Amino acid sequence: MASRKAKNTWILVLSAVLAVGLVALVVSLDSVAAPIDGVIRVGAVLGYLTVFLAALSSNFMRELTRFFGRPFVTVHHLASRTALVALTVHATGVAWRSGTLATFIPEFSSMRLFFALGGRPAFWLIAVTSTTAVLRATIGKSWKTIHWLNYVAFVLGTVHAWLIGANFQHMGVRIVSGVMAATLVVVFVLKRLQDAQRRRKRGR
């Protein structure tokens, strides 16, 4: 069977350029006291954005494959891996600045502290979903359910960013990130309802 002809590639390139520009814009909103702070913020914002793109695109793989004329799963996995690398840079930078690896360990001493440091559990959730993407042929269809952890990670990351994220204290950034989180939740619910409706129709 002949492979599909790729199309609309320019949109992917433009999206990547816009993503880099958006990260640079958000990070530039505040001055940094030391280079490590800049590294930490770039990792945080880039990771946050690519988690959103990976989670959102997973709901429209068929549509995106038709639109771009190629299996979109490759681009989806690229976004997932970029997110994991960026968040690893962010977390490692925080650990370096703090002088302790305890910054990788989720905090459960209080509800507020858990959410304020919600980037910690979010990081491990992203690590799990990225691993299942590689092993999906082995674990079967359950990888889709495990991928739902991306949504939990994004919500945790949003709350974490709102509470202690330096660049997320600006109202514009808060509004945009809130819209992004709400979009993921709405899309997730609608897609699950559509799936349930299709299963009911097949069962008739």
ZAMARGU-4260 file (C-alpha; in steps of 0.2 Angstrom, whole numbers, plus 5000, padded with zeros to 4 digits):
<rodrens>
0) 5000/5000/5000 | 5007/5017/4995 | 5011/5029/5010 | 5000/5044/5012 | 5007/5060/5005
5) 5011/5072/5019 | 5002/5089/5018 | 5000/5105/5028 | 5017/5102/5036 | 5019/5121/5036
10) 5006/5122/5050 | 5017/5110/5061 | 5032/5121/5058 | 5023/5137/5062 | 5015/5129/5077
15) 5033/5124/5083 | 5039/5142/5080 | 5024/5150/5089 | 5027/5138/5104 | 5045/5143/5106
20) 5040/5162/5104 | 5027/5159/5117 | 5039/5151/5129 | 5051/5165/5126 | 5038/5179/5129
25) 5031/5171/5145 | 5049/5169/5153 | 5054/5186/5148 | 5040/5194/5158 | 5051/5193/5174
30) 5069/5196/5176 | 5080/5182/5182 | 5092/5183/5197 | 5104/5170/5190 | 5105/5159/5174
35) 5099/5144/5183 | 5082/5153/5186 | 5081/5156/5168 | 5084/5137/5164 | 5071/5132/5177
40) 5058/5144/5170 | 5061/5139/5152 | 5059/5121/5157 | 5043/5124/5166 | 5034/5134/5153
45) 5040/5123/5139 | 5035/5107/5148 | 5018/5115/5153 | 5014/5119/5135 | 5020/5103/5127
50) 5010/5093/5140 | 4995/5102/5135 | 4998/5099/5116 | 5001/5081/5119 | 4985/5078/5129
55) 4974/5088/5118 | 4981/5080/5102 | 4978/5063/5109 | 4959/5066/5107 | 4960/5070/5089
60) 4973/5057/5082 | 4961/5051/5067 | 4956/5069/5062 | 4974/5075/5063 | 4981/5060/5053
65) 4968/5064/5039 | 4973/5083/5040 | 4991/5080/5039 | 4991/5065/5028 | 5002/5055/5040
70) 5001/5046/5056 | 5000/5060/5069 | 5006/5048/5083 | 5024/5053/5079 | 5021/5071/5082
75) 5011/5067/5097 | 5025/5057/5104 | 5038/5070/5100 | 5027/5082/5111 | 5027/5070/5125
80) 5045/5067/5125 | 5049/5086/5124 | 5037/5088/5139 | 5047/5075/5149 | 5064/5082/5144
85) 5058/5100/5148 | 5051/5095/5165 | 5066/5085/5169 | 5077/5101/5166 | 5065/5111/5176
90) 5065/5099/5191 | 5084/5096/5190 | 5087/5115/5190 | 5076/5117/5205 | 5085/5102/5214
95) 5102/5110/5209 | 5097/5127/5216 | 5090/5120/5232 | 5105/5108/5234 | 5094/5093/5237
100) 5085/5079/5227 | 5070/5080/5239 | 5063/5092/5227 | 5058/5077/5217 | 5048/5069/5231
105) 5029/5074/5232 | 5024/5083/5248 | 5009/5076/5258 | 5011/5085/5274 | 4996/5096/5270
110) 4984/5099/5256 | 4990/5116/5252 | 5008/5111/5251 | 5004/5096/5240 | 4996/5107/5227
115) 5009/5121/5229 | 5022/5108/5225 | 5010/5099/5213 | 5024/5099/5200 | 5032/5085/5209
120) 5018/5072/5207 | 5015/5079/5189 | 5032/5076/5184 | 5031/5057/5189 | 5014/5056/5180
125) 5021/5062/5164 | 5036/5050/5166 | 5024/5036/5168 | 5013/5041/5152 | 5029/5044/5142
130) 5035/5026/5146 | 5018/5018/5142 | 5019/5027/5125 | 5035/5018/5121 | 5028/5001/5128
135) 5010/5003/5121 | 5013/4988/5110 | 5017/4977/5125 | 5003/4983/5137 | 4989/4984/5124
140) 4974/4995/5125 | 4977/4999/5143 | 4990/5012/5138 | 4975/5024/5133 | 4968/5023/5151
145) 4985/5026/5158 | 4987/5041/5146 | 4973/5049/5156 | 4986/5053/5169 | 4991/5067/5157
150) 4976/5077/5162 | 4979/5075/5180 | 4997/5080/5178 | 4991/5096/5168 | 4979/5101/5182
155) 4992/5098/5195 | 5004/5108/5185 | 4992/5122/5183 | 4988/5124/5202 | 5007/5122/5206
160) 5010/5136/5193 | 4997/5148/5200 | 5002/5146/5218 | 5021/5147/5216 | 5026/5149/5198
165) 5035/5166/5195 | 5029/5169/5177 | 5011/5163/5181 | 5008/5177/5193 | 5003/5189/5179
170) 4985/5189/5176 | 4986/5187/5157 | 4996/5171/5159 | 4984/5165/5173 | 4969/5167/5161
175) 4977/5158/5147 | 4983/5144/5158 | 4965/5143/5165 | 4957/5142/5148 | 4970/5128/5143
180) 4966/5118/5158 | 4947/5120/5156 | 4949/5116/5138 | 4957/5099/5142 | 4944/5095/5155
185) 4929/5099/5143 | 4937/5089/5128 | 4941/5074/5139 | 4923/5073/5146 | 4915/5076/5129
190) 4926/5062/5121 | 4922/5050/5135 | 4903/5053/5132 | 4905/5051/5113 | 4914/5034/5116
195) 4901/5028/5128 | 4887/5033/5116 | 4896/5023/5102 | 4898/5008/5113 | 4879/5009/5117
200) 4875/5010/5098 | 4886/4995/5094 | 4877/4985/5108 | 4860/4987/5101
</rodrens>
